[in-house]
């Protein structure tokens, strides 16, 4: 399975952080925290939501 990686470093770092902490919290909470931690704009936050939602659907 191929994984789509965003080009922007902040998004890559946020995605990595979310992946590392995914077992500890709800996905929406993690995305919100990553948004603040990596200074993501609303469009980038929405991108993460869509990307991770699609990944979750593929796993089921």
PDB file of N, CA, C and O in Angstrom:
ATOM      1  N   UNK A   1       0.843  -1.176   0.000  1.00  0.00           N
ATOM      2  CA  UNK A   1       0.000   0.000   0.000  1.00  0.00           C
ATOM      3  C   UNK A   1       0.887   1.238   0.000  1.00  0.00           C
ATOM      4  O   UNK A   1       1.781   1.363   0.837  1.00  0.00           O
ATOM      5  N   UNK A   2       0.648   2.136  -0.920  1.00  0.00           N
ATOM      6  CA  UNK A   2       1.413   3.375  -1.022  1.00  0.00           C
ATOM      7  C   UNK A   2       0.826   4.426  -0.087  1.00  0.00           C
ATOM      8  O   UNK A   2      -0.391   4.554   0.042  1.00  0.00           O
ATOM      9  N   UNK A   3       1.707   5.169   0.558  1.00  0.00           N
ATOM     10  CA  UNK A   3       1.282   6.245   1.448  1.00  0.00           C
ATOM     11  C   UNK A   3       1.570   7.570   0.781  1.00  0.00           C
ATOM     12  O   UNK A   3       2.660   7.777   0.246  1.00  0.00           O
ATOM     13  N   UNK A   4       0.608   8.463   0.807  1.00  0.00           N
ATOM     14  CA  UNK A   4       0.783   9.791   0.232  1.00  0.00           C
ATOM     15  C   UNK A   4       1.438  10.671   1.278  1.00  0.00           C
ATOM     16  O   UNK A   4       0.946  10.777   2.401  1.00  0.00           O
ATOM     17  N   UNK A   5       2.555  11.309   0.914  1.00  0.00           N
ATOM     18  CA  UNK A   5       3.246  12.213   1.826  1.00  0.00           C
ATOM     19  C   UNK A   5       3.125  13.638   1.317  1.00  0.00           C
ATOM     20  O   UNK A   5       3.426  13.915   0.156  1.00  0.00           O
ATOM     21  N   UNK A   6       2.690  14.532   2.173  1.00  0.00           N
ATOM     22  CA  UNK A   6       2.612  15.933   1.775  1.00  0.00           C
ATOM     23  C   UNK A   6       4.006  16.510   1.553  1.00  0.00           C
ATOM     24  O   UNK A   6       4.978  16.035   2.140  1.00  0.00           O
ATOM     25  N   UNK A   7       4.101  17.527   0.712  1.00  0.00           N
ATOM     26  CA  UNK A   7       5.391  18.134   0.383  1.00  0.00           C
ATOM     27  C   UNK A   7       5.907  19.052   1.487  1.00  0.00           C
ATOM     28  O   UNK A   7       7.115  19.142   1.705  1.00  0.00           O
ATOM     29  N   UNK A   8       5.003  19.731   2.179  1.00  0.00           N
ATOM     30  CA  UNK A   8       5.416  20.717   3.175  1.00  0.00           C
ATOM     31  C   UNK A   8       5.970  20.028   4.423  1.00  0.00           C
ATOM     32  O   UNK A   8       5.398  19.056   4.915  1.00  0.00           O
ATOM     33  N   UNK A   9       7.077  20.541   4.916  1.00  0.00           N
ATOM     34  CA  UNK A   9       7.755  19.959   6.076  1.00  0.00           C
ATOM     35  C   UNK A   9       6.864  19.981   7.313  1.00  0.00           C
ATOM     36  O   UNK A   9       6.852  19.016   8.078  1.00  0.00           O
ATOM     37  N   UNK A  10       6.119  21.066   7.522  1.00  0.00           N
ATOM     38  CA  UNK A  10       5.250  21.154   8.709  1.00  0.00           C
ATOM     39  C   UNK A  10       4.194  20.049   8.682  1.00  0.00           C
ATOM     40  O   UNK A  10       3.904  19.435   9.709  1.00  0.00           O
ATOM     41  N   UNK A  11       3.630  19.804   7.516  1.00  0.00           N
ATOM     42  CA  UNK A  11       2.629  18.746   7.397  1.00  0.00           C
ATOM     43  C   UNK A  11       3.253  17.372   7.609  1.00  0.00           C
ATOM     44  O   UNK A  11       2.648  16.506   8.241  1.00  0.00           O
ATOM     45  N   UNK A  12       4.442  17.171   7.091  1.00  0.00           N
ATOM     46  CA  UNK A  12       5.136  15.891   7.291  1.00  0.00           C
ATOM     47  C   UNK A  12       5.397  15.662   8.771  1.00  0.00           C
ATOM     48  O   UNK A  12       5.161  14.572   9.291  1.00  0.00           O
ATOM     49  N   UNK A  13       5.888  16.705   9.451  1.00  0.00           N
ATOM     50  CA  UNK A  13       6.177  16.594  10.879  1.00  0.00           C
ATOM     51  C   UNK A  13       4.899  16.338  11.676  1.00  0.00           C
ATOM     52  O   UNK A  13       4.893  15.519  12.594  1.00  0.00           O
ATOM     53  N   UNK A  14       3.825  17.034  11.330  1.00  0.00           N
ATOM     54  CA  UNK A  14       2.548  16.853  12.017  1.00  0.00           C
ATOM     55  C   UNK A  14       2.030  15.428  11.814  1.00  0.00           C
ATOM     56  O   UNK A  14       1.554  14.795  12.757  1.00  0.00           O
ATOM     57  N   UNK A  15       2.124  14.936  10.600  1.00  0.00           N
ATOM     58  CA  UNK A  15       1.661  13.588  10.295  1.00  0.00           C
ATOM     59  C   UNK A  15       2.476  12.547  11.062  1.00  0.00           C
ATOM     60  O   UNK A  15       1.922  11.576  11.578  1.00  0.00           O
ATOM     61  N   UNK A  16       3.758  12.748  11.134  1.00  0.00           N
ATOM     62  CA  UNK A  16       4.629  11.838  11.883  1.00  0.00           C
ATOM     63  C   UNK A  16       4.270  11.855  13.365  1.00  0.00           C
ATOM     64  O   UNK A  16       4.186  10.805  14.001  1.00  0.00           O
ATOM     65  N   UNK A  17       4.059  13.057  13.913  1.00  0.00           N
ATOM     66  CA  UNK A  17       3.712  13.202  15.325  1.00  0.00           C
ATOM     67  C   UNK A  17       2.376  12.522  15.624  1.00  0.00           C
ATOM     68  O   UNK A  17       2.240  11.823  16.629  1.00  0.00           O
ATOM     69  N   UNK A  18       1.397  12.728  14.750  1.00  0.00           N
ATOM     70  CA  UNK A  18       0.087  12.102  14.931  1.00  0.00           C
ATOM     71  C   UNK A  18       0.231  10.586  14.907  1.00  0.00           C
ATOM     72  O   UNK A  18      -0.358   9.894  15.737  1.00  0.00           O
ATOM     73  N   UNK A  19       1.002  10.071  13.972  1.00  0.00           N
ATOM     74  CA  UNK A  19       1.200   8.623  13.866  1.00  0.00           C
ATOM     75  C   UNK A  19       1.844   8.053  15.124  1.00  0.00           C
ATOM     76  O   UNK A  19       1.477   6.965  15.570  1.00  0.00           O
ATOM     77  N   UNK A  20       2.790   8.770  15.691  1.00  0.00           N
ATOM     78  CA  UNK A  20       3.483   8.308  16.895  1.00  0.00           C
ATOM     79  C   UNK A  20       2.570   8.315  18.118  1.00  0.00           C
ATOM     80  O   UNK A  20       2.761   7.519  19.038  1.00  0.00           O
ATOM     81  N   UNK A  21       1.577   9.212  18.137  1.00  0.00           N
ATOM     82  CA  UNK A  21       0.713   9.377  19.308  1.00  0.00           C
ATOM     83  C   UNK A  21      -0.702   8.849  19.096  1.00  0.00           C
ATOM     84  O   UNK A  21      -1.573   9.071  19.937  1.00  0.00           O
ATOM     85  N   UNK A  22      -0.936   8.173  18.014  1.00  0.00           N
ATOM     86  CA  UNK A  22      -2.293   7.768  17.634  1.00  0.00           C
ATOM     87  C   UNK A  22      -2.962   6.846  18.645  1.00  0.00           C
ATOM     88  O   UNK A  22      -4.183   6.890  18.800  1.00  0.00           O
ATOM     89  N   UNK A  23      -2.209   6.033  19.318  1.00  0.00           N
ATOM     90  CA  UNK A  23      -2.794   5.089  20.277  1.00  0.00           C
ATOM     91  C   UNK A  23      -3.245   5.772  21.566  1.00  0.00           C
ATOM     92  O   UNK A  23      -4.074   5.234  22.301  1.00  0.00           O
ATOM     93  N   UNK A  24      -2.700   6.952  21.838  1.00  0.00           N
ATOM     94  CA  UNK A  24      -2.959   7.584  23.127  1.00  0.00           C
ATOM     95  C   UNK A  24      -4.213   8.465  23.166  1.00  0.00           C
ATOM     96  O   UNK A  24      -4.768   8.678  24.244  1.00  0.00           O
ATOM     97  N   UNK A  25      -4.669   8.978  22.026  1.00  0.00           N
ATOM     98  CA  UNK A  25      -5.788   9.923  22.023  1.00  0.00           C
ATOM     99  C   UNK A  25      -6.660   9.731  20.799  1.00  0.00           C
ATOM    100  O   UNK A  25      -6.317   8.998  19.871  1.00  0.00           O
ATOM    101  N   UNK A  26      -7.799  10.409  20.821  1.00  0.00           N
ATOM    102  CA  UNK A  26      -8.712  10.432  19.693  1.00  0.00           C
ATOM    103  C   UNK A  26      -8.056  11.151  18.513  1.00  0.00           C
ATOM    104  O   UNK A  26      -7.308  12.110  18.704  1.00  0.00           O
ATOM    105  N   UNK A  27      -8.334  10.692  17.309  1.00  0.00           N
ATOM    106  CA  UNK A  27      -7.716  11.246  16.109  1.00  0.00           C
ATOM    107  C   UNK A  27      -8.004  12.740  15.943  1.00  0.00           C
ATOM    108  O   UNK A  27      -7.105  13.505  15.596  1.00  0.00           O
ATOM    109  N   UNK A  28      -9.240  13.159  16.185  1.00  0.00           N
ATOM    110  CA  UNK A  28      -9.592  14.577  16.040  1.00  0.00           C
ATOM    111  C   UNK A  28      -8.806  15.440  17.029  1.00  0.00           C
ATOM    112  O   UNK A  28      -8.363  16.536  16.687  1.00  0.00           O
ATOM    113  N   UNK A  29      -8.637  14.946  18.242  1.00  0.00           N
ATOM    114  CA  UNK A  29      -7.839  15.667  19.240  1.00  0.00           C
ATOM    115  C   UNK A  29      -6.387  15.794  18.788  1.00  0.00           C
ATOM    116  O   UNK A  29      -5.779  16.858  18.905  1.00  0.00           O
ATOM    117  N   UNK A  30      -5.848  14.711  18.277  1.00  0.00           N
ATOM    118  CA  UNK A  30      -4.461  14.724  17.814  1.00  0.00           C
ATOM    119  C   UNK A  30      -4.260  15.708  16.669  1.00  0.00           C
ATOM    120  O   UNK A  30      -3.259  16.423  16.631  1.00  0.00           O
ATOM    121  N   UNK A  31      -5.203  15.746  15.741  1.00  0.00           N
ATOM    122  CA  UNK A  31      -5.100  16.677  14.618  1.00  0.00           C
ATOM    123  C   UNK A  31      -5.136  18.113  15.112  1.00  0.00           C
ATOM    124  O   UNK A  31      -4.380  18.960  14.635  1.00  0.00           O
ATOM    125  N   UNK A  32      -6.011  18.385  16.065  1.00  0.00           N
ATOM    126  CA  UNK A  32      -6.110  19.738  16.616  1.00  0.00           C
ATOM    127  C   UNK A  32      -4.810  20.125  17.329  1.00  0.00           C
ATOM    128  O   UNK A  32      -4.308  21.235  17.152  1.00  0.00           O
ATOM    129  N   UNK A  33      -4.271  19.209  18.132  1.00  0.00           N
ATOM    130  CA  UNK A  33      -3.013  19.480  18.832  1.00  0.00           C
ATOM    131  C   UNK A  33      -1.863  19.674  17.845  1.00  0.00           C
ATOM    132  O   UNK A  33      -1.041  20.575  18.012  1.00  0.00           O
ATOM    133  N   UNK A  34      -1.810  18.837  16.828  1.00  0.00           N
ATOM    134  CA  UNK A  34      -0.750  18.954  15.819  1.00  0.00           C
ATOM    135  C   UNK A  34      -0.864  20.281  15.082  1.00  0.00           C
ATOM    136  O   UNK A  34       0.142  20.882  14.703  1.00  0.00           O
ATOM    137  N   UNK A  35      -2.084  20.724  14.887  1.00  0.00           N
ATOM    138  CA  UNK A  35      -2.328  21.994  14.211  1.00  0.00           C
ATOM    139  C   UNK A  35      -1.678  23.151  14.976  1.00  0.00           C
ATOM    140  O   UNK A  35      -1.042  24.025  14.387  1.00  0.00           O
ATOM    141  N   UNK A  36      -1.853  23.133  16.289  1.00  0.00           N
ATOM    142  CA  UNK A  36      -1.242  24.178  17.117  1.00  0.00           C
ATOM    143  C   UNK A  36       0.270  23.995  17.211  1.00  0.00           C
ATOM    144  O   UNK A  36       1.033  24.953  17.086  1.00  0.00           O
ATOM    145  N   UNK A  37       0.685  22.761  17.430  1.00  0.00           N
ATOM    146  CA  UNK A  37       2.114  22.467  17.612  1.00  0.00           C
ATOM    147  C   UNK A  37       2.953  22.824  16.388  1.00  0.00           C
ATOM    148  O   UNK A  37       4.070  23.323  16.522  1.00  0.00           O
ATOM    149  N   UNK A  38       2.414  22.567  15.191  1.00  0.00           N
ATOM    150  CA  UNK A  38       3.166  22.802  13.961  1.00  0.00           C
ATOM    151  C   UNK A  38       2.666  24.011  13.170  1.00  0.00           C
ATOM    152  O   UNK A  38       3.031  24.201  12.010  1.00  0.00           O
ATOM    153  N   UNK A  39       1.830  24.821  13.809  1.00  0.00           N
ATOM    154  CA  UNK A  39       1.358  26.079  13.219  1.00  0.00           C
ATOM    155  C   UNK A  39       0.739  25.873  11.827  1.00  0.00           C
ATOM    156  O   UNK A  39       1.102  26.542  10.860  1.00  0.00           O
ATOM    157  N   UNK A  40      -0.194  24.940  11.761  1.00  0.00           N
ATOM    158  CA  UNK A  40      -0.862  24.656  10.498  1.00  0.00           C
ATOM    159  C   UNK A  40      -2.048  25.588  10.303  1.00  0.00           C
ATOM    160  O   UNK A  40      -2.709  25.978  11.266  1.00  0.00           O
ATOM    161  N   UNK A  41      -2.309  25.937   9.067  1.00  0.00           N
ATOM    162  CA  UNK A  41      -3.483  26.764   8.793  1.00  0.00           C
ATOM    163  C   UNK A  41      -4.705  25.840   8.656  1.00  0.00           C
ATOM    164  O   UNK A  41      -4.551  24.621   8.574  1.00  0.00           O
ATOM    165  N   UNK A  42      -5.912  26.414   8.630  1.00  0.00           N
ATOM    166  CA  UNK A  42      -7.124  25.584   8.554  1.00  0.00           C
ATOM    167  C   UNK A  42      -7.165  24.656   7.333  1.00  0.00           C
ATOM    168  O   UNK A  42      -7.673  23.538   7.417  1.00  0.00           O
ATOM    169  N   UNK A  43      -6.636  25.120   6.215  1.00  0.00           N
ATOM    170  CA  UNK A  43      -6.620  24.295   5.011  1.00  0.00           C
ATOM    171  C   UNK A  43      -5.722  23.065   5.208  1.00  0.00           C
ATOM    172  O   UNK A  43      -6.075  21.965   4.783  1.00  0.00           O
ATOM    173  N   UNK A  44      -4.572  23.252   5.846  1.00  0.00           N
ATOM    174  CA  UNK A  44      -3.666  22.138   6.121  1.00  0.00           C
ATOM    175  C   UNK A  44      -4.287  21.170   7.134  1.00  0.00           C
ATOM    176  O   UNK A  44      -4.135  19.954   7.019  1.00  0.00           O
ATOM    177  N   UNK A  45      -4.982  21.722   8.116  1.00  0.00           N
ATOM    178  CA  UNK A  45      -5.654  20.885   9.114  1.00  0.00           C
ATOM    179  C   UNK A  45      -6.734  20.029   8.442  1.00  0.00           C
ATOM    180  O   UNK A  45      -6.864  18.842   8.744  1.00  0.00           O
ATOM    181  N   UNK A  46      -7.492  20.622   7.549  1.00  0.00           N
ATOM    182  CA  UNK A  46      -8.526  19.892   6.815  1.00  0.00           C
ATOM    183  C   UNK A  46      -7.893  18.800   5.947  1.00  0.00           C
ATOM    184  O   UNK A  46      -8.440  17.704   5.827  1.00  0.00           O
ATOM    185  N   UNK A  47      -6.756  19.098   5.352  1.00  0.00           N
ATOM    186  CA  UNK A  47      -6.032  18.105   4.544  1.00  0.00           C
ATOM    187  C   UNK A  47      -5.671  16.883   5.405  1.00  0.00           C
ATOM    188  O   UNK A  47      -5.860  15.741   4.987  1.00  0.00           O
ATOM    189  N   UNK A  48      -5.151  17.142   6.606  1.00  0.00           N
ATOM    190  CA  UNK A  48      -4.808  16.035   7.502  1.00  0.00           C
ATOM    191  C   UNK A  48      -6.042  15.215   7.853  1.00  0.00           C
ATOM    192  O   UNK A  48      -5.989  13.986   7.880  1.00  0.00           O
ATOM    193  N   UNK A  49      -7.150  15.894   8.121  1.00  0.00           N
ATOM    194  CA  UNK A  49      -8.393  15.188   8.447  1.00  0.00           C
ATOM    195  C   UNK A  49      -8.801  14.258   7.314  1.00  0.00           C
ATOM    196  O   UNK A  49      -9.109  13.089   7.544  1.00  0.00           O
ATOM    197  N   UNK A  50      -8.804  14.776   6.102  1.00  0.00           N
ATOM    198  CA  UNK A  50      -9.196  13.964   4.945  1.00  0.00           C
ATOM    199  C   UNK A  50      -8.226  12.807   4.729  1.00  0.00           C
ATOM    200  O   UNK A  50      -8.648  11.673   4.504  1.00  0.00           O
ATOM    201  N   UNK A  51      -6.942  13.088   4.797  1.00  0.00           N
ATOM    202  CA  UNK A  51      -5.920  12.072   4.562  1.00  0.00           C
ATOM    203  C   UNK A  51      -6.031  10.935   5.583  1.00  0.00           C
ATOM    204  O   UNK A  51      -6.015   9.759   5.219  1.00  0.00           O
ATOM    205  N   UNK A  52      -6.142  11.296   6.849  1.00  0.00           N
ATOM    206  CA  UNK A  52      -6.187  10.268   7.888  1.00  0.00           C
ATOM    207  C   UNK A  52      -7.520   9.539   7.899  1.00  0.00           C
ATOM    208  O   UNK A  52      -7.566   8.358   8.240  1.00  0.00           O
ATOM    209  N   UNK A  53      -8.592  10.205   7.538  1.00  0.00           N
ATOM    210  CA  UNK A  53      -9.891   9.544   7.440  1.00  0.00           C
ATOM    211  C   UNK A  53      -9.857   8.494   6.323  1.00  0.00           C
ATOM    212  O   UNK A  53     -10.351   7.380   6.495  1.00  0.00           O
ATOM    213  N   UNK A  54      -9.274   8.859   5.186  1.00  0.00           N
ATOM    214  CA  UNK A  54      -9.167   7.926   4.062  1.00  0.00           C
ATOM    215  C   UNK A  54      -8.295   6.730   4.431  1.00  0.00           C
ATOM    216  O   UNK A  54      -8.613   5.598   4.068  1.00  0.00           O
ATOM    217  N   UNK A  55      -7.203   6.972   5.146  1.00  0.00           N
ATOM    218  CA  UNK A  55      -6.321   5.882   5.579  1.00  0.00           C
ATOM    219  C   UNK A  55      -7.069   4.949   6.515  1.00  0.00           C
ATOM    220  O   UNK A  55      -6.930   3.729   6.419  1.00  0.00           O
ATOM    221  N   UNK A  56      -7.870   5.519   7.429  1.00  0.00           N
ATOM    222  CA  UNK A  56      -8.646   4.712   8.363  1.00  0.00           C
ATOM    223  C   UNK A  56      -9.674   3.859   7.662  1.00  0.00           C
ATOM    224  O   UNK A  56      -9.919   2.722   8.066  1.00  0.00           O
ATOM    225  N   UNK A  57     -10.282   4.393   6.615  1.00  0.00           N
ATOM    226  CA  UNK A  57     -11.282   3.640   5.871  1.00  0.00           C
ATOM    227  C   UNK A  57     -10.639   2.486   5.109  1.00  0.00           C
ATOM    228  O   UNK A  57     -11.249   1.427   4.962  1.00  0.00           O
ATOM    229  N   UNK A  58      -9.422   2.677   4.628  1.00  0.00           N
ATOM    230  CA  UNK A  58      -8.731   1.617   3.892  1.00  0.00           C
ATOM    231  C   UNK A  58      -8.362   0.450   4.805  1.00  0.00           C
ATOM    232  O   UNK A  58      -8.344  -0.703   4.374  1.00  0.00           O
ATOM    233  N   UNK A  59      -8.067   0.758   6.073  1.00  0.00           N
ATOM    234  CA  UNK A  59      -7.660  -0.275   7.026  1.00  0.00           C
ATOM    235  C   UNK A  59      -8.822  -1.173   7.422  1.00  0.00           C
ATOM    236  O   UNK A  59      -8.597  -2.323   7.799  1.00  0.00           O
ATOM    237  N   UNK A  60     -10.042  -0.692   7.351  1.00  0.00           N
ATOM    238  CA  UNK A  60     -11.209  -1.460   7.793  1.00  0.00           C
ATOM    239  C   UNK A  60     -11.614  -2.500   6.830  1.00  0.00           C
ATOM    240  O   UNK A  60     -12.581  -3.222   7.072  1.00  0.00           O
TER     241      UNK A  60
END
